[in-house]
Amino acid sequence: MILLLAALLFASQSGPAPKQVVAPPADILSGIVRLPDPASAPTRTSAFLAPLAFERGPQGWSAQTHLALEQRGPLRIALLSPGAADLALEIDGLALHTQLLSAGEDFPGWMLLAGECADAPAGELALHVACRGERTPTECWAVLRGAGTLELECWVDTQELTSDGPVGVAARLAQAPTGTQVDFTRLTLECEGRTADVAFTPGEPWRAAVPAGWSGEVRARVEFGGQLPDGARFVRSTPLTFPLRPRACLFDGRVRIEGAEILIGALPLAPAPRLHVSAELWGRDARDEPIPVCWLSRMLEPRRAGERWEFALELDPAFLAAAQATVPFELRELRVQDPDSEVVYDRLARLAIVDEFPRALAQQAGPHTRANVTGFQPALMLVHGYCSGGSIWPAADFAQPKLEFLDPNANRTHDQFAQLIAARAQAAGLSSFGVVAHSQGGAAALQLLTYYTSGLDFAIGGRRIQSLATPYQGRRSRRWAAFRAA
């Protein structure tokens, strides 16, 4: 009965209620709940990427660029453009087999003119592109990959992607023979109408700084060129995209205990209706050695405390009792993030807790214990993926009760998508539903189940979420498979 009333309550709310997410000490010790080192997941390529600048001549619109191939062998090339169907491609008389493809959901509305040459010679080659018709050509990028195995790796060097910086891009060459020389580097940046070209500073890795004060979505291109020990020229380049956000807040060093809540103080710097706050709770064992209690994470609205904010994390007493931890307690790896981009606004390695938890707290039963749910009528929600043009599911193949989620041609973050799923269920009066989802729809459903209370918690049956082609660990476009590093 209590669970039924709870479901009816959140079905009438204006939005999904945030959950208190808790992870056990083992996840702290394994490092799984900590943010990874950005260098551990670089963008890696053995291809060359360049924008094409079209000029109008006697024969119409055309563009050209040059590429350096350090090794004879197969050559793959693609022209990425919304107007790729109007383009013709040739490379210094090489025989190219071309085909027109959709660029896939990574680039909605764009096309791919893909070409291959089975045996391209080493050296410098000229790429010529002609545009049919009188219309001004649309934006176009050339992507080329030869037989060489030299790779360019690059990454943004921090998770604190804030406008007040510092933010940099790091890069290095992988699988480079001893004696490889780099004689040209460039970082091209574009953000909200601003542009900049920055050279990398040599080192391991090479580094370039993003100009301070920028805010918005940054489109970057990293380019390295040089010479192999045998004298062959090479060039590699790859795109990077990342957000820069105004810093919303800073931790102010305050923390206090109020019942089962850990209240963390912060200084507000910019409006933020919701934030994502996470921290590890540590105490001491019987030998006075530090011991992890649990990891806490929550989407929340900041509470006003005079001119400051407070972030409330709720401690499940069951974890405090299981750890048998005692004072002094402290928070470690404390961070506050933007829920949509997961940009880190601020982080603290450690924050001591002076207050003690109430003695009765450790003796209470955990408030998040899973119970059997009865009394709900099941429903099924059919969810499409990223930037979908409409429903992709044959509704006749699914039995009633069912509901289609439609948000066509929309670019949403996982958190925005999750809240829209919850809103759709709420508008339909669903207090219990499961999800069948495609692509990003599966990730959004998992975001909803993890961080918010909704009818998805009360789904009946063995599978709350069934997904198809959902990139839970990231993805590479299938259309770009030929250009990824081997």
C-alpha angles and dihedrals in degrees: 000000000000091000091048091053090047091053092049090048097054090042087064097046124104092242142357114294114239118249127220103241115207130188126190127249091260090066090053093050092047091051093232094129094050124090111259124242105266089227090063093070109037127169103253129196143158091194137094121236124191137163115238120228111206122211128191116238139161090285095046132257119350142157137192140187136176129238134191120223113193095191136038115243144077118356125200122191136177135186111209114200142125085240098045091126089069095052131099121198136202136161118205092309096307117152106250128188107209135186134178116236139172111258089226130227092315088072110026112204094011127115133210124222100197124191137180136197117192096208119021118175123241118254136055117333131185120228116208123193124185126192119215119221134023100279119110107258118252125234111303135186129192119214119188134178125184133184096279118113098206109124134205115212122191139165143166105262100222142035090217093089096172130146093243090058150145094210124160142174119231126200141175141171118249127200088017115155117241108272096034110150126210112206102161133043133164139173112199115196133189126179130160094333095319122114134187139173114210129183120223121244112233117251142098096313109014112235139202127183125232111228113263120248098034118136130183137042111336122210111196137177123201117203130184127178134175148113134295121223090263091056097255115143121232137185129188131180138167138178126247127190125190139153127246114202133188106254107258100195149343128222109251098202096255123128130161140171122237113175107303093342128099106207114202121195125226140174111235115226102167137009114282119170092187135019136182111231125184136173143161116237115216132182138165130275128218090280091052090250120141113262130182117241103182145310117253126200131170144167104226148161113243114250117227115241103176106291091343137071131236126204115208120213115180119220118215104222090216090072092049091052094044094051093048086211123166137193140331096061126185141179118237132191090014114182141168119205143180105259094221104045098018088227107165111239094184141344138192126200092210139003120183119225111217097181122079126231113249111270092234091055095075090053096054123101115251112268094216099060111143113243133186112270122216135165100051128118109223122235132182126223119203110210128190127209141249116328091345116177091223143304115352097180123092095234092198089067092064125072125232139296092059140138132198121224112213126183101147125201092356127144105214135168117236091256094049090047091049093052091049090054089052091047091051091052091047093050089053092048094242115162093173128031143148126212135232105189142176125217113318090010089073093051090048091050090051089049089053093048093047103044108023140048112240142136087282087077089060098047113142119226137041097291123052093174127030114180139182124208094350112162098219091166098036127273147232117223111255088223089061096047092108091058101047121104115273 
